[in-house]
Amino acid sequence: QVQLVESGGGLVQAGGSLRLSCAASGRTASSYTMGWFRQSPGKQREFVAAISWSGGRTYYADSVKGRFTISRDNAKNTVYLQMNSLKPEDTAVYYCAAGEVPNNWLHSRYEYDYWGQGTQVTVSS
């Protein structure tokens, strides 16, 4: 069993930055692929970024590529999402997820077994 707790959300102006953190607990947390997803009102939860268990591979949605960076510190059982050049369309609840996810399915929320409670990110124009 893995528990995930996100933090770092808030209100920021367009062009600003935020760093989200996801603290994982559980004996095998560091062995899972970790992902970030987001959901806006009336929309489906969408893939943002993912990172392999070793941190050696990262993957991004086209909409955030070049602006967001995912990283992890397995010694601290924590995953980060550095978000720069934020846009109003980035406004959403951001969720951290963990699972044993095949590389071809990193974008699919159905492949992740564990989820955090989410943290709100609001970008004002």
A tleap script that builds the chain and sets N, CA, C and O, in Angstrom:
source leaprc.protein.ff14SB
mol = sequence {
  NGLN VAL GLN LEU VAL GLU SER GLY GLY GLY
  LEU VAL GLN ALA GLY GLY SER LEU ARG LEU
  SER CYS ALA ALA SER GLY ARG THR ALA SER
  SER TYR THR MET GLY TRP PHE ARG GLN SER
  PRO GLY LYS GLN ARG GLU PHE VAL ALA ALA
  ILE SER TRP SER GLY GLY ARG THR TYR TYR
  ALA ASP SER VAL LYS GLY ARG PHE THR ILE
  SER ARG ASP ASN ALA LYS ASN THR VAL TYR
  LEU GLN MET ASN SER LEU LYS PRO GLU ASP
  THR ALA VAL TYR TYR CYS ALA ALA GLY GLU
  VAL PRO ASN ASN TRP LEU HIE SER ARG TYR
  GLU TYR ASP TYR TRP GLY GLN GLY THR GLN
  VAL THR VAL SER CSER
}
set mol.1.N position { 0.848 -1.193 0.000 }
set mol.1.CA position { 0.000 0.000 0.000 }
set mol.1.C position { 0.882 1.242 0.000 }
set mol.1.O position { 1.890 1.297 0.705 }
set mol.2.N position { 0.501 2.224 -0.785 }
set mol.2.CA position { 1.241 3.483 -0.880 }
set mol.2.C position { 0.282 4.634 -0.623 }
set mol.2.O position { -0.813 4.675 -1.184 }
set mol.3.N position { 0.689 5.553 0.212 }
set mol.3.CA position { -0.092 6.764 0.455 }
set mol.3.C position { 0.652 7.946 -0.156 }
set mol.3.O position { 1.873 8.049 -0.045 }
set mol.4.N position { -0.095 8.831 -0.800 }
set mol.4.CA position { 0.483 9.983 -1.481 }
set mol.4.C position { -0.166 11.261 -0.966 }
set mol.4.O position { -1.388 11.348 -0.842 }
set mol.5.N position { 0.670 12.252 -0.668 }
set mol.5.CA position { 0.165 13.532 -0.184 }
set mol.5.C position { 0.825 14.661 -0.972 }
set mol.5.O position { 2.042 14.841 -0.930 }
set mol.6.N position { -0.009 15.417 -1.694 }
set mol.6.CA position { 0.501 16.542 -2.481 }
set mol.6.C position { 0.509 17.821 -1.657 }
set mol.6.O position { -0.262 17.977 -0.710 }
set mol.7.N position { 1.395 18.727 -2.036 }
set mol.7.CA position { 1.444 20.056 -1.427 }
set mol.7.C position { 2.065 21.011 -2.432 }
set mol.7.O position { 2.637 20.592 -3.438 }
set mol.8.N position { 1.943 22.309 -2.142 }
set mol.8.CA position { 2.604 23.311 -2.961 }
set mol.8.C position { 1.701 24.079 -3.910 }
set mol.8.O position { 2.148 25.004 -4.588 }
set mol.9.N position { 0.435 23.699 -3.961 }
set mol.9.CA position { -0.471 24.427 -4.831 }
set mol.9.C position { -0.761 25.822 -4.300 }
set mol.9.O position { -0.394 26.159 -3.174 }
set mol.10.N position { -1.426 26.630 -5.122 }
set mol.10.CA position { -1.779 27.973 -4.691 }
set mol.10.C position { -2.201 28.842 -5.851 }
set mol.10.O position { -2.489 28.356 -6.945 }
set mol.11.N position { -2.232 30.133 -5.593 }
set mol.11.CA position { -2.628 31.129 -6.593 }
set mol.11.C position { -1.385 31.857 -7.082 }
set mol.11.O position { -0.574 32.322 -6.281 }
set mol.12.N position { -1.240 31.955 -8.401 }
set mol.12.CA position { -0.091 32.605 -8.998 }
set mol.12.C position { -0.526 33.348 -10.244 }
set mol.12.O position { -1.489 32.953 -10.902 }
set mol.13.N position { 0.170 34.415 -10.570 }
set mol.13.CA position { -0.142 35.153 -11.786 }
set mol.13.C position { 0.448 34.449 -12.997 }
set mol.13.O position { 1.420 33.701 -12.889 }
set mol.14.N position { -0.147 34.698 -14.136 }
set mol.14.CA position { 0.363 34.134 -15.377 }
set mol.14.C position { 1.825 34.530 -15.555 }
set mol.14.O position { 2.216 35.671 -15.309 }
set mol.15.N position { 2.622 33.549 -15.993 }
set mol.15.CA position { 4.052 33.767 -16.141 }
set mol.15.C position { 4.852 33.384 -14.911 }
set mol.15.O position { 6.080 33.317 -14.960 }
set mol.16.N position { 4.164 33.133 -13.816 }
set mol.16.CA position { 4.830 32.783 -12.573 }
set mol.16.C position { 5.159 31.302 -12.480 }
set mol.16.O position { 4.963 30.539 -13.426 }
set mol.17.N position { 5.668 30.916 -11.310 }
set mol.17.CA position { 6.121 29.540 -11.085 }
set mol.17.C position { 5.566 28.987 -9.777 }
set mol.17.O position { 5.279 29.727 -8.836 }
set mol.18.N position { 5.425 27.678 -9.748 }
set mol.18.CA position { 5.079 26.940 -8.530 }
set mol.18.C position { 5.819 25.619 -8.562 }
set mol.18.O position { 6.134 25.097 -9.632 }
set mol.19.N position { 6.098 25.076 -7.370 }
set mol.19.CA position { 6.650 23.733 -7.296 }
set mol.19.C position { 5.745 22.879 -6.429 }
set mol.19.O position { 5.527 23.163 -5.251 }
set mol.20.N position { 5.224 21.825 -7.043 }
set mol.20.CA position { 4.398 20.872 -6.312 }
set mol.20.C position { 5.279 19.743 -5.778 }
set mol.20.O position { 6.265 19.349 -6.400 }
set mol.21.N position { 4.896 19.242 -4.621 }
set mol.21.CA position { 5.581 18.095 -4.029 }
set mol.21.C position { 4.574 16.989 -3.774 }
set mol.21.O position { 3.398 17.244 -3.515 }
set mol.22.N position { 5.052 15.765 -3.852 }
set mol.22.CA position { 4.217 14.601 -3.551 }
set mol.22.C position { 5.033 13.685 -2.649 }
set mol.22.O position { 6.008 13.074 -3.086 }
set mol.23.N position { 4.626 13.597 -1.393 }
set mol.23.CA position { 5.308 12.744 -0.426 }
set mol.23.C position { 4.652 11.373 -0.423 }
set mol.23.O position { 3.442 11.253 -0.228 }
set mol.24.N position { 5.450 10.353 -0.638 }
set mol.24.CA position { 4.939 8.981 -0.692 }
set mol.24.C position { 5.372 8.217 0.550 }
set mol.24.O position { 6.504 8.358 1.013 }
set mol.25.N position { 4.488 7.428 1.070 }
set mol.25.CA position { 4.832 6.552 2.185 }
set mol.25.C position { 4.475 5.125 1.816 }
set mol.25.O position { 3.540 4.883 1.053 }
set mol.26.N position { 5.220 4.193 2.359 }
set mol.26.CA position { 5.024 2.796 1.995 }
set mol.26.C position { 6.363 2.201 1.636 }
set mol.26.O position { 7.213 2.872 1.052 }
set mol.27.N position { 6.550 0.968 1.977 }
set mol.27.CA position { 7.858 0.337 1.854 }
set mol.27.C position { 8.379 0.332 0.428 }
set mol.27.O position { 9.586 0.457 0.223 }
set mol.28.N position { 7.512 0.193 -0.561 }
set mol.28.CA position { 7.970 0.057 -1.936 }
set mol.28.C position { 7.698 1.294 -2.776 }
set mol.28.O position { 7.719 1.227 -4.005 }
set mol.29.N position { 7.440 2.434 -2.117 }
set mol.29.CA position { 7.061 3.634 -2.862 }
set mol.29.C position { 8.107 4.022 -3.887 }
set mol.29.O position { 7.760 4.457 -4.985 }
set mol.30.N position { 9.376 3.873 -3.555 }
set mol.30.CA position { 10.435 4.327 -4.456 }
set mol.30.C position { 10.572 3.442 -5.687 }
set mol.30.O position { 11.305 3.799 -6.609 }
set mol.31.N position { 9.899 2.314 -5.732 }
set mol.31.CA position { 10.023 1.404 -6.870 }
set mol.31.C position { 8.965 1.649 -7.943 }
set mol.31.O position { 8.980 0.993 -8.985 }
set mol.32.N position { 8.062 2.569 -7.706 }
set mol.32.CA position { 6.962 2.820 -8.641 }
set mol.32.C position { 7.259 3.955 -9.607 }
set mol.32.O position { 7.991 4.892 -9.288 }
set mol.33.N position { 6.678 3.850 -10.789 }
set mol.33.CA position { 6.571 4.998 -11.674 }
set mol.33.C position { 5.642 6.007 -11.027 }
set mol.33.O position { 4.602 5.648 -10.474 }
set mol.34.N position { 6.029 7.277 -11.102 }
set mol.34.CA position { 5.208 8.334 -10.514 }
set mol.34.C position { 4.726 9.272 -11.601 }
set mol.34.O position { 5.451 9.575 -12.549 }
set mol.35.N position { 3.501 9.724 -11.453 }
set mol.35.CA position { 2.942 10.629 -12.449 }
set mol.35.C position { 2.196 11.789 -11.819 }
set mol.35.O position { 1.770 11.733 -10.665 }
set mol.36.N position { 2.052 12.835 -12.606 }
set mol.36.CA position { 1.198 13.967 -12.229 }
set mol.36.C position { 0.085 14.076 -13.267 }
set mol.36.O position { 0.326 14.006 -14.472 }
set mol.37.N position { -1.116 14.246 -12.780 }
set mol.37.CA position { -2.291 14.472 -13.615 }
set mol.37.C position { -2.979 15.737 -13.119 }
set mol.37.O position { -2.694 16.221 -12.024 }
set mol.38.N position { -3.882 16.266 -13.932 }
set mol.38.CA position { -4.647 17.428 -13.501 }
set mol.38.C position { -6.071 17.329 -14.031 }
set mol.38.O position { -6.345 16.671 -15.034 }
set mol.39.N position { -6.962 18.007 -13.322 }
set mol.39.CA position { -8.368 17.987 -13.708 }
set mol.39.C position { -8.982 19.343 -13.449 }
set mol.39.O position { -8.893 19.893 -12.352 }
set mol.40.N position { -9.614 19.874 -14.499 }
set mol.40.CA position { -10.352 21.130 -14.413 }
set mol.40.C position { -11.835 20.815 -14.352 }
set mol.40.O position { -12.246 19.735 -14.778 }
set mol.41.N position { -12.653 21.729 -13.833 }
set mol.41.CA position { -14.095 21.475 -13.759 }
set mol.41.C position { -14.672 21.152 -15.132 }
set mol.41.O position { -14.430 21.867 -16.104 }
set mol.42.N position { -15.434 20.071 -15.199 }
set mol.42.CA position { -16.089 19.680 -16.432 }
set mol.42.C position { -15.200 18.949 -17.421 }
set mol.42.O position { -15.641 18.607 -18.519 }
set mol.43.N position { -13.952 18.708 -17.042 }
set mol.43.CA position { -13.027 18.021 -17.939 }
set mol.43.C position { -12.534 16.726 -17.311 }
set mol.43.O position { -12.579 16.546 -16.094 }
set mol.44.N position { -12.065 15.836 -18.167 }
set mol.44.CA position { -11.492 14.596 -17.676 }
set mol.44.C position { -10.104 14.850 -17.095 }
set mol.44.O position { -9.426 15.817 -17.443 }
set mol.45.N position { -9.707 13.947 -16.200 }
set mol.45.CA position { -8.368 14.034 -15.640 }
set mol.45.C position { -7.361 13.758 -16.754 }
set mol.45.O position { -7.477 12.766 -17.473 }
set mol.46.N position { -6.373 14.640 -16.892 }
set mol.46.CA position { -5.434 14.503 -17.993 }
set mol.46.C position { -3.999 14.347 -17.493 }
set mol.46.O position { -3.627 14.844 -16.430 }
set mol.47.N position { -3.219 13.648 -18.288 }
set mol.47.CA position { -1.819 13.395 -17.994 }
set mol.47.C position { -1.006 14.679 -18.112 }
set mol.47.O position { -1.215 15.482 -19.021 }
set mol.48.N position { -0.078 14.858 -17.177 }
set mol.48.CA position { 0.813 16.007 -17.211 }
set mol.48.C position { 2.262 15.548 -17.401 }
set mol.48.O position { 2.940 15.986 -18.330 }
set mol.49.N position { 2.729 14.669 -16.520 }
set mol.49.CA position { 4.124 14.234 -16.576 }
set mol.49.C position { 4.282 12.939 -15.791 }
set mol.49.O position { 3.473 12.624 -14.919 }
set mol.50.N position { 5.340 12.188 -16.115 }
set mol.50.CA position { 5.635 10.958 -15.392 }
set mol.50.C position { 7.138 10.766 -15.328 }
set mol.50.O position { 7.885 11.312 -16.141 }
set mol.51.N position { 7.573 9.977 -14.345 }
set mol.51.CA position { 8.996 9.713 -14.159 }
set mol.51.C position { 9.180 8.261 -13.739 }
set mol.51.O position { 8.419 7.741 -12.923 }
set mol.52.N position { 10.183 7.619 -14.296 }
set mol.52.CA position { 10.450 6.222 -13.969 }
set mol.52.C position { 10.937 6.092 -12.523 }
set mol.52.O position { 11.283 7.086 -11.884 }
set mol.53.N position { 10.961 4.859 -12.018 }
set mol.53.CA position { 11.319 4.665 -10.622 }
set mol.53.C position { 12.738 5.145 -10.321 }
set mol.53.O position { 13.017 5.603 -9.212 }
set mol.54.N position { 13.625 5.043 -11.293 }
set mol.54.CA position { 15.010 5.449 -11.078 }
set mol.54.C position { 15.215 6.942 -11.293 }
set mol.54.O position { 16.237 7.500 -10.894 }
set mol.55.N position { 14.237 7.584 -11.925 }
set mol.55.CA position { 14.384 8.985 -12.285 }
set mol.55.C position { 15.090 9.192 -13.602 }
set mol.55.O position { 15.294 10.326 -14.036 }
set mol.56.N position { 15.470 8.078 -14.250 }
set mol.56.CA position { 16.243 8.199 -15.468 }
set mol.56.C position { 15.431 8.569 -16.696 }
set mol.56.O position { 15.982 9.037 -17.693 }
set mol.57.N position { 14.118 8.362 -16.628 }
set mol.57.CA position { 13.266 8.681 -17.773 }
set mol.57.C position { 12.128 9.573 -17.333 }
set mol.57.O position { 11.505 9.350 -16.295 }
set mol.58.N position { 11.868 10.580 -18.134 }
set mol.58.CA position { 10.758 11.482 -17.865 }
set mol.58.C position { 9.911 11.644 -19.123 }
set mol.58.O position { 10.407 11.516 -20.243 }
set mol.59.N position { 8.625 11.927 -18.920 }
set mol.59.CA position { 7.687 12.036 -20.028 }
set mol.59.C position { 6.732 13.189 -19.730 }
set mol.59.O position { 6.349 13.413 -18.582 }
set mol.60.N position { 6.357 13.911 -20.774 }
set mol.60.CA position { 5.517 15.090 -20.583 }
set mol.60.C position { 4.404 15.154 -21.615 }
set mol.60.O position { 4.557 14.698 -22.748 }
set mol.61.N position { 3.296 15.721 -21.207 }
set mol.61.CA position { 2.254 16.078 -22.161 }
set mol.61.C position { 2.775 17.229 -23.020 }
set mol.61.O position { 3.561 18.057 -22.558 }
set mol.62.N position { 2.333 17.269 -24.256 }
set mol.62.CA position { 2.803 18.322 -25.163 }
set mol.62.C position { 2.483 19.716 -24.621 }
set mol.62.O position { 3.230 20.666 -24.851 }
set mol.63.N position { 1.380 19.825 -23.909 }
set mol.63.CA position { 0.936 21.137 -23.431 }
set mol.63.C position { 1.846 21.730 -22.357 }
set mol.63.O position { 1.793 22.933 -22.100 }
set mol.64.N position { 2.679 20.898 -21.729 }
set mol.64.CA position { 3.541 21.408 -20.661 }
set mol.64.C position { 5.021 21.246 -20.969 }
set mol.64.O position { 5.871 21.714 -20.211 }
set mol.65.N position { 5.331 20.586 -22.077 }
set mol.65.CA position { 6.728 20.328 -22.420 }
set mol.65.C position { 7.492 21.650 -22.554 }
set mol.65.O position { 7.035 22.585 -23.211 }
set mol.66.N position { 8.654 21.703 -21.920 }
set mol.66.CA position { 9.457 22.913 -21.954 }
set mol.66.C position { 9.142 23.897 -20.846 }
set mol.66.O position { 9.900 24.842 -20.622 }
set mol.67.N position { 8.030 23.689 -20.147 }
set mol.67.CA position { 7.643 24.589 -19.044 }
set mol.67.C position { 7.666 23.868 -17.694 }
set mol.67.O position { 8.014 24.467 -16.676 }
set mol.68.N position { 7.302 22.603 -17.686 }
set mol.68.CA position { 7.236 21.818 -16.449 }
set mol.68.C position { 8.394 20.826 -16.409 }
set mol.68.O position { 8.852 20.341 -17.443 }
set mol.69.N position { 8.855 20.537 -15.197 }
set mol.69.CA position { 9.903 19.541 -14.989 }
set mol.69.C position { 9.528 18.640 -13.831 }
set mol.69.O position { 9.241 19.111 -12.730 }
set mol.70.N position { 9.531 17.339 -14.084 }
set mol.70.CA position { 9.259 16.367 -13.034 }
set mol.70.C position { 10.579 15.788 -12.554 }
set mol.70.O position { 11.488 15.552 -13.350 }
set mol.71.N position { 10.680 15.563 -11.262 }
set mol.71.CA position { 11.890 14.974 -10.694 }
set mol.71.C position { 11.490 14.192 -9.444 }
set mol.71.O position { 10.371 14.318 -8.947 }
set mol.72.N position { 12.421 13.390 -8.952 }
set mol.72.CA position { 12.124 12.622 -7.741 }
set mol.72.C position { 13.376 12.465 -6.901 }
set mol.72.O position { 14.496 12.455 -7.414 }
set mol.73.N position { 13.166 12.343 -5.613 }
set mol.73.CA position { 14.242 12.087 -4.655 }
set mol.73.C position { 13.822 10.842 -3.879 }
set mol.73.O position { 13.044 10.928 -2.930 }
set mol.74.N position { 14.337 9.694 -4.283 }
set mol.74.CA position { 13.908 8.442 -3.662 }
set mol.74.C position { 14.343 8.331 -2.202 }
set mol.74.O position { 13.713 7.620 -1.420 }
set mol.75.N position { 15.406 9.023 -1.837 }
set mol.75.CA position { 15.835 9.008 -0.442 }
set mol.75.C position { 14.788 9.673 0.452 }
set mol.75.O position { 14.645 9.329 1.626 }
set mol.76.N position { 14.060 10.629 -0.123 }
set mol.76.CA position { 13.009 11.329 0.612 }
set mol.76.C position { 11.619 10.830 0.238 }
set mol.76.O position { 10.620 11.313 0.770 }
set mol.77.N position { 11.553 9.860 -0.680 }
set mol.77.CA position { 10.253 9.358 -1.157 }
set mol.77.C position { 9.353 10.503 -1.617 }
set mol.77.O position { 8.168 10.547 -1.285 }
set mol.78.N position { 9.922 11.417 -2.375 }
set mol.78.CA position { 9.192 12.600 -2.808 }
set mol.78.C position { 9.385 12.831 -4.304 }
set mol.78.O position { 10.480 12.672 -4.842 }
set mol.79.N position { 8.296 13.209 -4.951 }
set mol.79.CA position { 8.305 13.578 -6.358 }
set mol.79.C position { 7.923 15.053 -6.458 }
set mol.79.O position { 7.079 15.540 -5.706 }
set mol.80.N position { 8.549 15.746 -7.384 }
set mol.80.CA position { 8.316 17.174 -7.552 }
set mol.80.C position { 7.813 17.482 -8.956 }
set mol.80.O position { 8.097 16.754 -9.907 }
set mol.81.N position { 7.074 18.553 -9.066 }
set mol.81.CA position { 6.688 19.089 -10.366 }
set mol.81.C position { 6.964 20.581 -10.332 }
set mol.81.O position { 6.224 21.349 -9.718 }
set mol.82.N position { 8.038 20.981 -11.000 }
set mol.82.CA position { 8.369 22.385 -11.120 }
set mol.82.C position { 7.619 22.950 -12.310 }
set mol.82.O position { 7.775 22.473 -13.434 }
set mol.83.N position { 6.805 23.966 -12.062 }
set mol.83.CA position { 5.961 24.537 -13.105 }
set mol.83.C position { 6.369 25.987 -13.325 }
set mol.83.O position { 6.235 26.825 -12.433 }
set mol.84.N position { 6.867 26.270 -14.523 }
set mol.84.CA position { 7.283 27.622 -14.887 }
set mol.84.C position { 6.419 28.155 -16.012 }
set mol.84.O position { 5.717 27.395 -16.679 }
set mol.85.N position { 6.470 29.449 -16.222 }
set mol.85.CA position { 5.711 30.105 -17.293 }
set mol.85.C position { 4.257 29.660 -17.274 }
set mol.85.O position { 3.701 29.281 -18.304 }
set mol.86.N position { 3.657 29.708 -16.117 }
set mol.86.CA position { 2.296 29.211 -15.962 }
set mol.86.C position { 1.302 30.054 -16.747 }
set mol.86.O position { 1.456 31.266 -16.896 }
set mol.87.N position { 0.284 29.375 -17.240 }
set mol.87.CA position { -0.772 29.996 -18.034 }
set mol.87.C position { -2.114 29.782 -17.328 }
set mol.87.O position { -2.258 28.847 -16.541 }
set mol.88.N position { -3.088 30.641 -17.607 }
set mol.88.CA position { -4.416 30.433 -17.003 }
set mol.88.C position { -4.989 29.043 -17.292 }
set mol.88.O position { -5.703 28.482 -16.461 }
set mol.89.N position { -4.683 28.496 -18.450 }
set mol.89.CA position { -5.201 27.164 -18.798 }
set mol.89.C position { -4.548 26.046 -17.994 }
set mol.89.O position { -4.981 24.897 -18.080 }
set mol.90.N position { -3.519 26.358 -17.217 }
set mol.90.CA position { -2.932 25.366 -16.318 }
set mol.90.C position { -3.719 25.243 -15.016 }
set mol.90.O position { -3.432 24.374 -14.194 }
set mol.91.N position { -4.697 26.102 -14.833 }
set mol.91.CA position { -5.522 26.047 -13.626 }
set mol.91.C position { -6.247 24.719 -13.536 }
set mol.91.O position { -6.950 24.321 -14.465 }
set mol.92.N position { -6.075 24.032 -12.410 }
set mol.92.CA position { -6.666 22.708 -12.225 }
set mol.92.C position { -6.315 22.200 -10.835 }
set mol.92.O position { -5.500 22.788 -10.125 }
set mol.93.N position { -6.943 21.105 -10.467 }
set mol.93.CA position { -6.480 20.331 -9.315 }
set mol.93.C position { -5.436 19.353 -9.840 }
set mol.93.O position { -5.681 18.620 -10.798 }
set mol.94.N position { -4.280 19.350 -9.207 }
set mol.94.CA position { -3.179 18.489 -9.630 }
set mol.94.C position { -3.079 17.300 -8.693 }
set mol.94.O position { -3.070 17.443 -7.470 }
set mol.95.N position { -3.004 16.105 -9.306 }
set mol.95.CA position { -2.954 14.864 -8.551 }
set mol.95.C position { -1.641 14.137 -8.807 }
set mol.95.O position { -1.139 14.100 -9.930 }
set mol.96.N position { -1.106 13.568 -7.757 }
set mol.96.CA position { 0.052 12.698 -7.836 }
set mol.96.C position { -0.451 11.255 -7.900 }
set mol.96.O position { -1.445 10.911 -7.261 }
set mol.97.N position { 0.235 10.419 -8.670 }
set mol.97.CA position { -0.180 9.030 -8.825 }
set mol.97.C position { 1.043 8.117 -8.865 }
set mol.97.O position { 2.137 8.544 -9.235 }
set mol.98.N position { 0.845 6.865 -8.482 }
set mol.98.CA position { 1.934 5.890 -8.471 }
set mol.98.C position { 1.432 4.552 -8.980 }
set mol.98.O position { 0.268 4.202 -8.785 }
set mol.99.N position { 2.309 3.808 -9.629 }
set mol.99.CA position { 1.933 2.488 -10.084 }
set mol.99.C position { 3.042 1.824 -10.863 }
set mol.99.O position { 4.060 2.440 -11.178 }
set mol.100.N position { 2.832 0.565 -11.167 }
set mol.100.CA position { 3.736 -0.163 -12.060 }
set mol.100.C position { 3.156 -0.022 -13.469 }
set mol.100.O position { 2.318 -0.816 -13.895 }
set mol.101.N position { 3.616 0.992 -14.169 }
set mol.101.CA position { 2.975 1.420 -15.416 }
set mol.101.C position { 3.873 1.110 -16.602 }
set mol.101.O position { 5.026 1.542 -16.630 }
set mol.102.N position { 3.368 0.373 -17.578 }
set mol.102.CA position { 4.147 0.148 -18.806 }
set mol.102.C position { 4.464 1.461 -19.497 }
set mol.102.O position { 3.660 2.392 -19.458 }
set mol.103.N position { 5.622 1.545 -20.128 }
set mol.103.CA position { 6.052 2.809 -20.738 }
set mol.103.C position { 5.047 3.338 -21.749 }
set mol.103.O position { 4.882 4.551 -21.880 }
set mol.104.N position { 4.375 2.450 -22.463 }
set mol.104.CA position { 3.437 2.887 -23.489 }
set mol.104.C position { 2.135 3.446 -22.906 }
set mol.104.O position { 1.321 4.008 -23.639 }
set mol.105.N position { 1.938 3.298 -21.608 }
set mol.105.CA position { 0.672 3.681 -20.989 }
set mol.105.C position { 0.843 4.719 -19.885 }
set mol.105.O position { -0.031 4.862 -19.030 }
set mol.106.N position { 1.950 5.436 -19.896 }
set mol.106.CA position { 2.201 6.420 -18.849 }
set mol.106.C position { 1.152 7.515 -18.813 }
set mol.106.O position { 0.913 8.113 -17.764 }
set mol.107.N position { 0.523 7.782 -19.952 }
set mol.107.CA position { -0.459 8.844 -20.050 }
set mol.107.C position { -1.835 8.429 -19.544 }
set mol.107.O position { -2.726 9.267 -19.408 }
set mol.108.N position { -2.013 7.139 -19.266 }
set mol.108.CA position { -3.340 6.623 -18.941 }
set mol.108.C position { -3.565 6.583 -17.436 }
set mol.108.O position { -2.842 5.901 -16.710 }
set mol.109.N position { -4.560 7.310 -16.980 }
set mol.109.CA position { -4.836 7.352 -15.536 }
set mol.109.C position { -5.287 5.987 -15.013 }
set mol.109.O position { -5.208 5.736 -13.811 }
set mol.110.N position { -5.752 5.114 -15.885 }
set mol.110.CA position { -6.249 3.799 -15.463 }
set mol.110.C position { -5.114 2.850 -15.061 }
set mol.110.O position { -5.351 1.832 -14.412 }
set mol.111.N position { -3.887 3.189 -15.448 }
set mol.111.CA position { -2.762 2.304 -15.161 }
set mol.111.C position { -2.131 2.576 -13.793 }
set mol.111.O position { -1.273 1.814 -13.347 }
set mol.112.N position { -2.542 3.635 -13.139 }
set mol.112.CA position { -1.961 3.997 -11.849 }
set mol.112.C position { -2.830 3.452 -10.718 }
set mol.112.O position { -4.057 3.536 -10.767 }
set mol.113.N position { -2.187 2.903 -9.716 }
set mol.113.CA position { -2.906 2.226 -8.636 }
set mol.113.C position { -3.188 3.131 -7.429 }
set mol.113.O position { -4.163 2.924 -6.707 }
set mol.114.N position { -2.345 4.116 -7.222 }
set mol.114.CA position { -2.460 4.933 -6.006 }
set mol.114.C position { -2.537 6.411 -6.391 }
set mol.114.O position { -1.872 6.861 -7.325 }
set mol.115.N position { -3.360 7.152 -5.653 }
set mol.115.CA position { -3.602 8.567 -5.941 }
set mol.115.C position { -3.578 9.391 -4.665 }
set mol.115.O position { -3.974 8.930 -3.595 }
set mol.116.N position { -3.107 10.616 -4.807 }
set mol.116.CA position { -3.206 11.556 -3.708 }
set mol.116.C position { -4.552 12.267 -3.734 }
set mol.116.O position { -5.400 11.990 -4.582 }
set mol.117.N position { -4.735 13.184 -2.794 }
set mol.117.CA position { -6.020 13.876 -2.671 }
set mol.117.C position { -6.105 15.106 -3.561 }
set mol.117.O position { -7.187 15.667 -3.736 }
set mol.118.N position { -4.997 15.527 -4.119 }
set mol.118.CA position { -4.990 16.656 -5.036 }
set mol.118.C position { -4.646 17.976 -4.369 }
set mol.118.O position { -4.874 18.163 -3.174 }
set mol.119.N position { -4.093 18.890 -5.160 }
set mol.119.CA position { -3.783 20.224 -4.681 }
set mol.119.C position { -4.179 21.223 -5.773 }
set mol.119.O position { -3.890 21.013 -6.951 }
set mol.120.N position { -4.835 22.300 -5.373 }
set mol.120.CA position { -5.372 23.263 -6.331 }
set mol.120.C position { -4.286 24.224 -6.806 }
set mol.120.O position { -3.535 24.787 -6.011 }
set mol.121.N position { -4.227 24.392 -8.115 }
set mol.121.CA position { -3.358 25.389 -8.728 }
set mol.121.C position { -4.242 26.350 -9.516 }
set mol.121.O position { -4.997 25.930 -10.393 }
set mol.122.N position { -4.148 27.625 -9.206 }
set mol.122.CA position { -4.939 28.627 -9.895 }
set mol.122.C position { -4.002 29.675 -10.476 }
set mol.122.O position { -3.201 30.274 -9.759 }
set mol.123.N position { -4.112 29.889 -11.785 }
set mol.123.CA position { -3.269 30.858 -12.469 }
set mol.123.C position { -4.159 31.995 -12.967 }
set mol.123.O position { -5.054 31.780 -13.785 }
set mol.124.N position { -3.912 33.182 -12.476 }
set mol.124.CA position { -4.718 34.336 -12.858 }
set mol.124.C position { -4.083 35.057 -14.045 }
set mol.124.O position { -2.863 35.085 -14.202 }
set mol.125.N position { -4.942 35.634 -14.866 }
set mol.125.CA position { -4.444 36.337 -16.065 }
set mol.125.C position { -4.166 37.799 -15.784 }
set mol.125.O position { -3.743 38.531 -16.679 }
savepdb mol mol.pdb
quit
